[in-house]
Amino acid sequence: MQPEAHDAPDEPDATRAALRAQLPAYLSPSIGKETTFRDGDGNLRPVGDFDRDELVAAGLNYDFTDRGWRTLASRPFIRKLGDNDPRFAPQACTPAQRRIGYVWRALAALLAIGTITCGGMYLVGGTAEPGVWLIAALTGLALTVEAGGRGLPVPAVSDAWIDFVRETAQEILLDKLSAEEKRTRPRASIADVQAAFDGLKQAWGQYRLNRAEYFLEMPVLRDGNVPETRAYQDAMLALEDALNALTAGSTQQQVDDAAALAEAAWHAWHTARDHAAEVKISDRAPTERAALMRLDRLVQRLAHESTPDSDRPKILAEIKRCIDQITTVPVSWETVRAFPELVARGPLPELTAGPPKQPPAAVDEDRDHPCT
């Protein structure tokens, strides 16, 4: 009977734990800053040039230099691993199957001798019937093939098992890399975490003061239903909670964890900004797109030095109508007041006092037509 291939284990957690105890002996003993990894473009780069996320995204194609990453996925490697721990040995024939294999080989050898003898007698003297010779030849061939399948076992390793070993090895390497990074990275302080949080708040404040970004280029940074924006908001909340929990008595591990959250928040901020800059206002509803564009032009008009004071009430009324039509990326009067171009014009009583009251609309006036 053909041996079965060693598949991925039924209890992966327990098997992975045992496998993690064996694999380090076959992996590079240390991971230094000069150790090379192969990036997504196939180029070898020192590990110091990567961050952890990049290594995971690149599949962690670790270059062992002396034995090669392929060794980890090779069948000889798996068999060698199985020699040290029977739990990882490829499944093979049982002793009873081995004995049966010997019998089949002996029968195949005898039939092979008989086939040659019958063939020789037929060719030399014609003493054997052709039918008998043909039957003997076919039988001998069939038994020889069957004996090959029932003979001495050849260990079989499945692709699933190879993948399982590779994934476990990647986890080990990531753990080593993380430990190396923690060992060589300067120790974070509460002041470092506070500085990162303040920097993120400042970045948000600069965004709010940038009229073009706020209205047209990156409005989705205010839409919590956008996954990238939600990830940034969640990262900021997690960082703020961690920072508030830090005290003079906090352990270094707690400070390091908060620093990791600060780094993650910065990554989330950049990702959200990149996404917002890519989509701009293209994913907004038509009414909201028109209102954002109109609002941008109105603020510019209000800030322009050539705009007469008599036009300001009308402009403010139109601004109020546009703000009311923007719901997914809301705009506040406080934000409008704070734009540098309006602050530079000096105090604006109309804005400081809030939007002016509008006169009652005529009976036939459409109150809900888009802001254009």
Secondary structure, 3 states (H helix, E strand, C coil): CCCCCECCCCCHHHHHHHHHHHHHHHCCCCCCCCCEEECCCCCEEEHHHCCHHHHHHCCCEECCCCCCCHHHHCHHHHHHHHHHCHHHCCCCCCHHHHHHHHHHHHHHHHHHHHHHHHHHHHHHCCCCCHHHHHHHHHHHHHHHHHHHHHCCCCCCECHHHHHHHHHHHHHHHHHHHHHHHHHHCCCCCHHHHHHHHHHHHHHHHHHHHCHHHHHHHCHHHHCCCCHHHHHHHHHHHHHHHHHHHCCCCCCHHHHHHHHHHHHHHHHHHHHHHHHHHHHCCCCCCHHHHHHHHHHHHHHHHHHCCCCCHHHHHHHHHHHHHHHHCCCCCCCCHHHHHHCHHHHCCCCCHHHHCCCCCCCCCCCCCCCCCCCC
